[in-house]
């Protein structure tokens, strides 16, 4: 029994270590989504800092799909920089000109969450499925917070529960495959 336990340990680590950046994104996004409701001005500033982190995790997650030689990897980096650069440009347009006059900080936070969620979802479709899960989570959390605006803590707890169940199912599935 101890041999089976020690044999399954590396499969947990094999799944856990590459998933750590995504887990960090989930936790940070939960905090930011909750802050969007309670401290919208501060959350808006933090969203601006969070977006490049999401872009970096996305680029790292897709690196293994970027090709074998230096030219393919260079093209991958260029495409990712253009993609995430465009997303960051659109987000920053929300803070230019008269936009802050007709969108309050809370609304800007929701718009950022929607755009970032959609961008992560689309990035994940083409690169790494874990980024798609993160994008879907971002969109669902923003929608939930917008419709259930007084229940941010409840939504956050439900999201953590769902993320935990998904991770357990993935770990269980991965563990089952490695023992076959």
C-alpha distance (Angstrom), angle and dihedral (degrees) to the residues before:
residue distance angle dihedral
X1 . . .
X2 3.79 . .
X3 3.82 89.5 .
X4 3.81 90.4 55.6
X5 3.81 90.4 47.3
X6 3.80 93.7 50.0
X7 3.82 90.9 45.1
X8 3.82 91.4 54.9
X9 3.80 93.4 48.2
X10 3.82 95.5 78.9
X11 3.84 91.3 51.1
X12 3.82 89.1 56.5
X13 3.77 89.8 49.6
X14 3.79 91.9 45.7
X15 3.79 89.5 57.9
X16 3.78 98.4 34.5
X17 3.81 100.0 51.8
X18 3.84 96.7 53.4
X19 3.82 88.9 43.2
X20 3.82 95.6 54.3
X21 3.83 95.0 88.6
X22 3.81 89.8 51.3
X23 3.79 91.9 48.0
X24 3.80 88.6 51.6
X25 3.82 89.2 50.9
X26 3.82 91.1 51.0
X27 3.78 92.4 50.6
X28 3.81 93.9 45.3
X29 3.80 91.8 46.9
X30 3.80 90.7 51.3
X31 3.78 89.6 54.3
X32 3.81 92.6 46.0
X33 3.79 94.1 47.0
X34 3.78 90.4 50.3
X35 3.81 90.4 47.2
X36 3.81 91.1 50.3
X37 3.79 87.6 68.9
X38 3.79 100.0 39.3
X39 3.84 104.4 30.5
X40 3.81 106.0 18.0
X41 3.83 98.1 168.7
X42 3.79 93.4 52.2
X43 3.81 92.1 42.0
X44 3.79 91.4 53.2
X45 3.80 90.5 56.3
X46 3.81 91.8 46.9
X47 3.83 91.6 48.5
X48 3.81 88.0 59.5
X49 3.81 89.9 55.8
X50 3.81 93.4 42.4
X51 3.81 95.7 56.3
X52 3.83 96.5 68.0
X53 3.80 88.8 48.9
X54 3.81 90.1 54.9
X55 3.81 89.4 48.3
X56 3.81 91.0 51.2
X57 3.81 93.1 49.1
X58 3.80 89.5 48.1
X59 3.78 91.9 51.1
X60 3.81 91.9 47.7
X61 3.81 91.3 47.2
X62 3.79 92.7 53.3
X63 3.79 95.7 42.4
X64 3.80 93.1 96.6
X65 3.82 89.2 58.0
X66 3.82 93.8 48.8
X67 3.79 97.0 94.1
X68 3.75 138.7 -100.2
X69 3.79 106.9 -87.4
X70 3.79 133.1 57.3
X71 3.81 93.6 -106.0
X72 3.82 93.1 56.0
X73 3.79 91.1 46.3
X74 3.81 90.2 49.1
X75 3.80 91.3 51.9
X76 3.81 89.3 48.7
X77 3.81 92.2 52.1
X78 3.82 91.7 46.9
X79 3.82 92.5 50.1
X80 3.78 92.4 46.9
X81 3.80 92.3 48.4
X82 3.81 90.1 50.6
X83 3.81 92.6 46.3
X84 3.79 97.1 47.7
X85 3.80 91.8 36.7
X86 3.81 89.1 57.8
X87 3.80 90.7 49.1
X88 3.80 91.7 50.1
X89 3.81 90.7 47.0
X90 3.81 92.0 53.0
X91 3.80 91.3 47.9
X92 3.80 91.5 49.3
X93 3.81 89.7 51.1
X94 3.81 85.9 66.9
X95 3.78 88.3 68.2
X96 3.80 98.8 45.7
X97 3.77 131.1 89.4
X98 3.78 118.2 -13.7
X99 3.81 95.9 -22.8
X100 3.83 94.2 100.1
X101 3.82 87.8 54.2
X102 3.79 94.3 63.2
X103 3.82 99.8 27.9
X104 3.78 114.6 60.5
X105 3.80 120.1 -147.7
X106 3.80 93.2 -97.7
X107 3.80 92.0 53.2
X108 3.80 90.7 46.5
X109 3.80 89.2 53.2
X110 3.79 91.5 53.7
X111 3.80 92.2 47.3
X112 3.81 90.1 50.0
X113 3.82 90.7 49.7
X114 3.82 91.3 50.2
X115 3.81 94.5 47.2
X116 3.79 93.1 44.1
X117 3.82 91.1 46.3
X118 3.80 92.4 50.4
X119 3.80 91.5 46.1
X120 3.81 92.3 50.1
X121 3.81 91.3 45.7
X122 3.81 92.1 52.4
X123 3.79 92.6 43.2
X124 3.79 89.6 52.5
X125 3.79 93.1 50.2
X126 3.78 89.3 60.7
X127 3.79 100.2 34.2
X128 3.80 124.4 11.2
X129 3.82 124.8 7.5
X130 3.83 91.1 -145.5
X131 3.79 89.4 66.1
X132 3.82 88.6 52.9
X133 3.79 89.6 54.3
X134 3.79 89.5 50.4
X135 3.82 91.1 49.7
X136 3.80 92.7 49.1
X137 3.80 89.0 47.9
X138 3.83 91.1 51.5
X139 3.80 93.0 50.0
X140 3.81 93.5 45.1
X141 3.79 91.8 47.5
X142 3.80 93.0 50.0
X143 3.80 91.7 47.5
X144 3.79 91.2 47.2
X145 3.77 92.5 48.3
X146 3.79 92.1 47.6
X147 3.80 93.4 51.2
X148 3.78 98.2 35.9
X149 3.77 96.7 35.0
X150 3.80 96.8 161.4
X151 3.79 93.5 51.4
X152 3.82 101.3 63.3
X153 3.80 93.1 132.2
X154 3.81 92.0 49.4
X155 3.80 90.9 49.5
X156 3.78 91.2 48.3
X157 3.79 92.1 50.8
X158 3.81 91.4 47.5
X159 3.80 90.3 49.6
X160 3.80 91.6 50.7
X161 3.80 89.5 49.4
X162 3.80 92.6 49.8
X163 3.82 91.8 46.4
X164 3.81 89.5 49.6
X165 3.79 93.0 50.3
X166 3.81 91.3 48.3
X167 3.80 91.3 49.9
X168 3.81 92.0 48.2
X169 3.80 91.0 49.8
X170 3.80 91.1 48.7
X171 3.78 92.3 47.7
X172 3.79 91.3 47.2
X173 3.79 91.8 48.5
X174 3.81 91.8 46.9
X175 3.81 91.1 47.7
X176 3.79 91.1 51.1
X177 3.79 92.4 51.7
X178 3.80 94.6 50.3
X179 3.80 92.9 52.9
X180 3.82 94.2 52.2
